[in-house]
């Protein structure tokens, strides 16, 4: 699957919620996430524009690989996400496995996330309102799509962003933003 995404910084959540409801979006779940990012022993993911993380949502755990970004306007990239077993023991065990293989923990990104669902032009969009610890409010628009629908999904996502009044997208990941902020304060 390919993930087509745009992220927007400093969003007024109340105003965006009104626009989402007016556009027919349906509010989904609200939860906290902790994303544990790792770097590989054989290459630097910061240089190859890849990511490997363990996502913790309550007791639920996932491992996710994200490939390099494919264009200059969105964060379109290959995404492979696999569920792990639930609970702290599973997440801790998989972390130990990665560390044993030479991977190292780079950072943990924590956020409170609310999700809205919106249908446009034959695509299901997830619109998330993220309050990211250390970074503040962001909105993300995302479509998961097969490779042969990539161009149409990208065009739809750009139109929906405009429809919702979202501008000045941020292509860097939350991890990149946090590491950049940390480097500036050091």
N, C-alpha and C positions, 0 to 999 in steps of 0.2 A: 504494500500500500504506500501511496505517496501522501504526505501531509502538506496541504497548502495552507499557509498561515500568515497573518499579519498581526502585529502587536502595536499598541498605542499607549504612550506614557501620559501620566497626569490627567486621566479621564475623570470627569465629573460623573460619578456613578448614578446619582439621582436623575440627572438629565438624560443619560444614556438609557437607564431603565424605562423612562417615559417613552423614548423613541423606539425602544425594543417592543414594548407593549403595543404601541401604535402600529408597528410593523407586523404584529401578529405573533411575536415570539412567545414561547411557552417557557416559564421558569422551571428549571430542573432542580438539581440538588445543590446543597451548600455544605462544604466540608473544608478541613485543613489538609494540606499536603506537605510532605517533607521529601524533597528530592535529593538523594545522595549521589553526587557525581564523582566518577572515577576517571583517572587517566591511565593509558595503556603503558605497559613496559617496553613495547617495541616501536611506538610512535607517539608524538605529542598531539592529542586531540585538538588542542588550541590551534595548532598549525594546520591540521588536516580538516578542520571545521566539522568534526564528528563529536558525538556525545554518547556516553554510556552512563546510565543511572539506575538506581533502585528507587522507585517511587513508593512511599508509604502513605496510604489513605486509611486512617484508623488502623484496623488490624490487617487490611488488605495490602498485598505487596505485588509489584510488577517490576520486571527488568525491561529496560528500553534502550535500543540503539537508534541513534539518529545520524544519518549520513550528511555529507556536505550540502550546503544550500545550493540551489540550482539557478537562481536568477537574482537580479538586483532589486526587484520591487517587492517580492514576498519572501517568506521563509519556506519555500517549497523544498522538501527534502524527503528522502526515503526514511520511513519510520517502521521499526519492527518492535512490537511490544508483546511480551509473553507474561502471563500471570504466574506468580510464584505462590506457594502455599501461604496461608494467613499466619499472622502472629510475629512477635518479636524474635522468637527462636529461629524462624525461617529466614527473616531478613538478616539477622546477625550471622547465621550460618552461611548464607550466600555472600555476605560481605567478607567473612573469613576466607571463603573459597577464592574470591577475587584477589584479596591481598596475598594469599598463598601463591597465586599465579603471577604475582608481580604488579598487579594494579594498585594504585594508591588513591585514597580518598582526597579529593581536591576541595570540595565545599559541600555544604548542605543548604539548599534553597528552601525556605519555608514560606508558605503562602496560605491565605484564606481565599477560597475560590467559590464563586457562585456561577452557575451555568444556565444559559438560556438556549433554547433550540428554535431554529428558524428555517423554514423551507423556502428556497428560491431557485427558480429555473431548473428544477429537477434535482437539486442538491440539498442535502441536510447540512446546515451550518451549526456549529457550536460557537456560541459567543460567551466568553468567560470574563468575569469581572474579578480580577486578582488583586488582593492587597498583599504585596510582597514585603516581607520583613527586610528592612534596610533600604528599600527602594521606593515604596509607596504604591499608589494605584495604577493599574494597567488594565486595558481591555485587549482580548485576543479574539480574532475571528479565525475559525479553522474548518476546513473541509478535508475529510479523508477520502481518497479517490484512487481508482485504478489508473495506471499509466496512460491508457488511451483516452481518458477524459480530463487529463491534466490541464490543457489549454482552456477548455470551457470552464472548469472549476476555478482557475485563476481569474478569468474575466468576471465570473460571477462574484467571487470574493471581493474584488476591487470595486465592483458596482455597489455591493452591500455596504462596504466601508463608507463609501461616499453617501449612500442613502442614510446611514446612521450618523453622519456628520463627523466621522473619524478621519483625522488627517495627521500628517507627520509620523508615519510609521517608524518603528524602531526595529531594525533587523537583528540586533544582538540579542542573544538569549539572556534570561535572568542570570544565569551563571556568569556569562561574560560581563554583564553590567555590574554584578557584585564584585567580581575579581578586579575590574577596572576601578571601582570605587575604593576598594581596599588598597590597591597599588597607589592611588593618588593620596591617600591618607597616611601612607607609610613614609 
